Amino acid sequence: MPIEDDDRPRKKVTHEIGQDLSLLSVEELTERVALLKTEIARLEEAATKKRASRDAANSIFKS
């Protein structure tokens, strides 16, 4: 009896910058775009928090 695709453990989606995209399906590309958009939002949020901390520290030491 063949194993159904849904029964197999899914490989975690990862993306390496610059990798060959020609072997990926449209669905895989869409998953990676969503993954990268989520990661961009997370990075932007971290940068915003760090900027706020830096600005708060600068305002204390410049007073």
N, CA, C and O atoms as CSV, one atom per row, in Angstrom:
chain,resi,resn,atom,element,x,y,z
A,1,MET,N,N,0.835,-1.176,0.000
A,1,MET,CA,C,0.000,0.000,0.000
A,1,MET,C,C,0.889,1.251,0.000
A,1,MET,O,O,1.737,1.405,0.878
A,2,PRO,N,N,0.698,2.147,-0.982
A,2,PRO,CA,C,1.548,3.341,-1.038
A,2,PRO,C,C,1.224,4.327,0.087
A,2,PRO,O,O,0.087,4.438,0.546
A,3,ILE,N,N,2.237,5.011,0.495
A,3,ILE,CA,C,2.065,6.035,1.529
A,3,ILE,C,C,1.494,7.287,0.881
A,3,ILE,O,O,1.998,7.756,-0.139
A,4,GLU,N,N,0.442,7.821,1.480
A,4,GLU,CA,C,-0.158,9.069,0.982
A,4,GLU,C,C,0.754,10.242,1.305
A,4,GLU,O,O,1.460,10.227,2.313
A,5,ASP,N,N,0.738,11.255,0.450
A,5,ASP,CA,C,1.554,12.451,0.688
A,5,ASP,C,C,1.235,13.099,2.026
A,5,ASP,O,O,2.130,13.615,2.696
A,6,ASP,N,N,-0.043,13.077,2.424
A,6,ASP,CA,C,-0.439,13.729,3.673
A,6,ASP,C,C,0.079,12.997,4.905
A,6,ASP,O,O,0.160,13.585,5.983
A,7,ASP,N,N,0.430,11.720,4.757
A,7,ASP,CA,C,0.915,10.932,5.890
A,7,ASP,C,C,2.402,11.149,6.154
A,7,ASP,O,O,2.888,10.873,7.251
A,8,ARG,N,N,3.106,11.633,5.173
A,8,ARG,CA,C,4.543,11.850,5.336
A,8,ARG,C,C,4.786,13.140,6.106
A,8,ARG,O,O,4.070,14.125,5.930
A,9,PRO,N,N,5.809,13.124,6.965
A,9,PRO,CA,C,6.124,14.384,7.657
A,9,PRO,C,C,6.576,15.428,6.642
A,9,PRO,O,O,7.369,15.137,5.746
A,10,ARG,N,N,6.067,16.633,6.791
A,10,ARG,CA,C,6.454,17.714,5.880
A,10,ARG,C,C,7.805,18.267,6.263
A,10,ARG,O,O,8.112,18.457,7.440
A,11,LYS,N,N,8.603,18.521,5.248
A,11,LYS,CA,C,9.883,19.160,5.468
A,11,LYS,C,C,9.628,20.621,5.811
A,11,LYS,O,O,8.781,21.269,5.196
A,12,LYS,N,N,10.359,21.137,6.792
A,12,LYS,CA,C,10.208,22.535,7.170
A,12,LYS,C,C,10.641,23.419,6.003
A,12,LYS,O,O,11.687,23.199,5.393
A,13,VAL,N,N,9.823,24.410,5.711
A,13,VAL,CA,C,10.131,25.327,4.618
A,13,VAL,C,C,11.285,26.222,5.047
A,13,VAL,O,O,11.226,26.876,6.088
A,14,THR,N,N,12.317,26.241,4.245
A,14,THR,CA,C,13.443,27.149,4.477
A,14,THR,C,C,13.803,27.783,3.146
A,14,THR,O,O,13.433,27.290,2.081
A,15,HIS,N,N,14.509,28.852,3.229
A,15,HIS,CA,C,14.929,29.508,2.000
A,15,HIS,C,C,16.335,30.036,2.175
A,15,HIS,O,O,16.668,30.650,3.189
A,16,GLU,N,N,17.145,29.789,1.178
A,16,GLU,CA,C,18.512,30.303,1.170
A,16,GLU,C,C,18.570,31.410,0.125
A,16,GLU,O,O,18.196,31.203,-1.030
A,17,ILE,N,N,19.032,32.567,0.527
A,17,ILE,CA,C,19.120,33.702,-0.376
A,17,ILE,C,C,19.992,33.323,-1.570
A,17,ILE,O,O,21.106,32.828,-1.401
A,18,GLY,N,N,19.480,33.559,-2.773
A,18,GLY,CA,C,20.227,33.301,-3.995
A,18,GLY,C,C,20.110,31.882,-4.540
A,18,GLY,O,O,20.717,31.565,-5.564
A,19,GLN,N,N,19.342,31.024,-3.875
A,19,GLN,CA,C,19.251,29.646,-4.343
A,19,GLN,C,C,18.493,29.551,-5.661
A,19,GLN,O,O,17.717,30.442,-6.008
A,20,ASP,N,N,18.726,28.461,-6.394
A,20,ASP,CA,C,18.054,28.218,-7.667
A,20,ASP,C,C,16.571,27.981,-7.415
A,20,ASP,O,O,16.212,27.103,-6.631
A,21,LEU,N,N,15.714,28.743,-8.063
A,21,LEU,CA,C,14.274,28.638,-7.865
A,21,LEU,C,C,13.585,27.811,-8.947
A,21,LEU,O,O,12.381,27.568,-8.866
A,22,SER,N,N,14.326,27.383,-9.942
A,22,SER,CA,C,13.716,26.721,-11.086
A,22,SER,C,C,13.077,25.379,-10.751
A,22,SER,O,O,12.178,24.939,-11.466
A,23,LEU,N,N,13.511,24.725,-9.698
A,23,LEU,CA,C,12.965,23.415,-9.348
A,23,LEU,C,C,11.782,23.494,-8.384
A,23,LEU,O,O,11.198,22.466,-8.042
A,24,LEU,N,N,11.422,24.699,-7.942
A,24,LEU,CA,C,10.331,24.862,-6.985
A,24,LEU,C,C,9.000,25.042,-7.699
A,24,LEU,O,O,8.932,25.658,-8.762
A,25,SER,N,N,7.943,24.497,-7.104
A,25,SER,CA,C,6.598,24.657,-7.658
A,25,SER,C,C,6.057,26.041,-7.283
A,25,SER,O,O,6.633,26.749,-6.458
A,26,VAL,N,N,4.952,26.398,-7.902
A,26,VAL,CA,C,4.309,27.673,-7.593
A,26,VAL,C,C,3.911,27.695,-6.117
A,26,VAL,O,O,4.065,28.714,-5.444
A,27,GLU,N,N,3.399,26.569,-5.616
A,27,GLU,CA,C,2.993,26.490,-4.211
A,27,GLU,C,C,4.187,26.684,-3.282
A,27,GLU,O,O,4.087,27.378,-2.270
A,28,GLU,N,N,5.319,26.069,-3.630
A,28,GLU,CA,C,6.517,26.227,-2.806
A,28,GLU,C,C,7.013,27.668,-2.834
A,28,GLU,O,O,7.431,28.205,-1.808
A,29,LEU,N,N,6.967,28.285,-3.991
A,29,LEU,CA,C,7.382,29.684,-4.089
A,29,LEU,C,C,6.468,30.575,-3.254
A,29,LEU,O,O,6.938,31.489,-2.576
A,30,THR,N,N,5.165,30.310,-3.304
A,30,THR,CA,C,4.202,31.086,-2.526
A,30,THR,C,C,4.455,30.924,-1.030
A,30,THR,O,O,4.385,31.897,-0.280
A,31,GLU,N,N,4.748,29.707,-0.595
A,31,GLU,CA,C,5.067,29.452,0.815
A,31,GLU,C,C,6.302,30.227,1.237
A,31,GLU,O,O,6.349,30.796,2.327
A,32,ARG,N,N,7.290,30.244,0.374
A,32,ARG,CA,C,8.532,30.952,0.715
A,32,ARG,C,C,8.325,32.461,0.768
A,32,ARG,O,O,8.907,33.140,1.614
A,33,VAL,N,N,7.506,32.982,-0.126
A,33,VAL,CA,C,7.204,34.417,-0.096
A,33,VAL,C,C,6.532,34.766,1.231
A,33,VAL,O,O,6.888,35.756,1.870
A,34,ALA,N,N,5.557,33.947,1.646
A,34,ALA,CA,C,4.872,34.184,2.924
A,34,ALA,C,C,5.856,34.096,4.087
A,34,ALA,O,O,5.822,34.923,4.998
A,35,LEU,N,N,6.726,33.099,4.055
A,35,LEU,CA,C,7.736,32.932,5.098
A,35,LEU,C,C,8.638,34.162,5.187
A,35,LEU,O,O,8.907,34.667,6.277
A,36,LEU,N,N,9.099,34.636,4.037
A,36,LEU,CA,C,10.003,35.784,4.015
A,36,LEU,C,C,9.293,37.073,4.434
A,36,LEU,O,O,9.899,37.913,5.100
A,37,LYS,N,N,8.023,37.246,4.059
A,37,LYS,CA,C,7.276,38.425,4.498
A,37,LYS,C,C,7.122,38.441,6.014
A,37,LYS,O,O,7.244,39.488,6.649
A,38,THR,N,N,6.855,37.273,6.584
A,38,THR,CA,C,6.752,37.164,8.042
A,38,THR,C,C,8.080,37.505,8.696
A,38,THR,O,O,8.121,38.203,9.709
A,39,GLU,N,N,9.158,37.014,8.118
A,39,GLU,CA,C,10.485,37.288,8.676
A,39,GLU,C,C,10.837,38.769,8.545
A,39,GLU,O,O,11.438,39.334,9.459
A,40,ILE,N,N,10.482,39.403,7.445
A,40,ILE,CA,C,10.733,40.835,7.270
A,40,ILE,C,C,9.995,41.630,8.334
A,40,ILE,O,O,10.556,42.555,8.921
A,41,ALA,N,N,8.745,41.279,8.583
A,41,ALA,CA,C,7.964,41.977,9.617
A,41,ALA,C,C,8.616,41.808,10.985
A,41,ALA,O,O,8.674,42.756,11.768
A,42,ARG,N,N,9.103,40.609,11.272
A,42,ARG,CA,C,9.767,40.348,12.556
A,42,ARG,C,C,11.054,41.170,12.688
A,42,ARG,O,O,11.343,41.714,13.753
A,43,LEU,N,N,11.814,41.253,11.607
A,43,LEU,CA,C,13.048,42.045,11.622
A,43,LEU,C,C,12.769,43.534,11.790
A,43,LEU,O,O,13.470,44.226,12.529
A,44,GLU,N,N,11.739,44.022,11.098
A,44,GLU,CA,C,11.379,45.435,11.217
A,44,GLU,C,C,10.924,45.774,12.633
A,44,GLU,O,O,11.254,46.839,13.156
A,45,GLU,N,N,10.164,44.869,13.254
A,45,GLU,CA,C,9.712,45.084,14.630
A,45,GLU,C,C,10.898,45.119,15.594
A,45,GLU,O,O,10.945,45.959,16.493
A,46,ALA,N,N,11.848,44.213,15.407
A,46,ALA,CA,C,13.040,44.188,16.261
A,46,ALA,C,C,13.850,45.470,16.094
A,46,ALA,O,O,14.340,46.031,17.074
A,47,ALA,N,N,13.991,45.929,14.856
A,47,ALA,CA,C,14.745,47.166,14.600
A,47,ALA,C,C,14.048,48.361,15.245
A,47,ALA,O,O,14.710,49.235,15.805
A,48,THR,N,N,12.721,48.407,15.172
A,48,THR,CA,C,11.961,49.499,15.779
A,48,THR,C,C,12.168,49.513,17.291
A,48,THR,O,O,12.375,50.576,17.877
A,49,LYS,N,N,12.113,48.348,17.926
A,49,LYS,CA,C,12.319,48.261,19.378
A,49,LYS,C,C,13.730,48.689,19.758
A,49,LYS,O,O,13.925,49.391,20.750
A,50,LYS,N,N,14.710,48.266,18.969
A,50,LYS,CA,C,16.097,48.649,19.277
A,50,LYS,C,C,16.315,50.145,19.100
A,50,LYS,O,O,17.022,50.772,19.889
A,51,ARG,N,N,15.705,50.717,18.061
A,51,ARG,CA,C,15.802,52.168,17.861
A,51,ARG,C,C,15.201,52.917,19.046
A,51,ARG,O,O,15.771,53.897,19.524
A,52,ALA,N,N,14.039,52.447,19.518
A,52,ALA,CA,C,13.383,53.097,20.651
A,52,ALA,C,C,14.256,53.015,21.899
A,52,ALA,O,O,14.367,53.992,22.639
A,53,SER,N,N,14.875,51.863,22.141
A,53,SER,CA,C,15.776,51.716,23.294
A,53,SER,C,C,16.981,52.633,23.169
A,53,SER,O,O,17.388,53.278,24.135
A,54,ARG,N,N,17.547,52.687,21.973
A,54,ARG,CA,C,18.722,53.540,21.746
A,54,ARG,C,C,18.357,55.000,21.929
A,54,ARG,O,O,19.104,55.752,22.556
A,55,ASP,N,N,17.211,55.413,21.386
A,55,ASP,CA,C,16.781,56.803,21.513
A,55,ASP,C,C,16.503,57.174,22.970
A,55,ASP,O,O,16.807,58.286,23.403
A,56,ALA,N,N,15.917,56.228,23.729
A,56,ALA,CA,C,15.659,56.481,25.149
A,56,ALA,C,C,16.974,56.636,25.907
A,56,ALA,O,O,17.101,57.527,26.746
A,57,ALA,N,N,17.939,55.788,25.623
A,57,ALA,CA,C,19.242,55.879,26.280
A,57,ALA,C,C,19.944,57.172,25.897
A,57,ALA,O,O,20.540,57.832,26.747
A,58,ASN,N,N,19.876,57.535,24.627
A,58,ASN,CA,C,20.512,58.785,24.187
A,58,ASN,C,C,19.893,59.991,24.867
A,58,ASN,O,O,20.604,60.933,25.215
A,59,SER,N,N,18.592,59.981,25.061
A,59,SER,CA,C,17.942,61.139,25.684
A,59,SER,C,C,18.338,61.264,27.153
A,59,SER,O,O,18.412,62.374,27.681
A,60,ILE,N,N,18.592,60.143,27.814
A,60,ILE,CA,C,19.021,60.189,29.224
A,60,ILE,C,C,20.439,60.742,29.322
A,60,ILE,O,O,20.710,61.589,30.173
A,61,PHE,N,N,21.335,60.283,28.475
A,61,PHE,CA,C,22.728,60.686,28.574
A,61,PHE,C,C,22.992,62.066,27.979
A,61,PHE,O,O,24.024,62.664,28.283
A,62,LYS,N,N,22.120,62.580,27.163
A,62,LYS,CA,C,22.307,63.917,26.583
A,62,LYS,C,C,21.697,65.000,27.465
A,62,LYS,O,O,21.911,66.190,27.235
A,63,SER,N,N,20.942,64.586,28.466
A,63,SER,CA,C,20.293,65.576,29.358
A,63,SER,C,C,21.265,66.209,30.305
A,63,SER,O,O,20.878,67.055,31.112
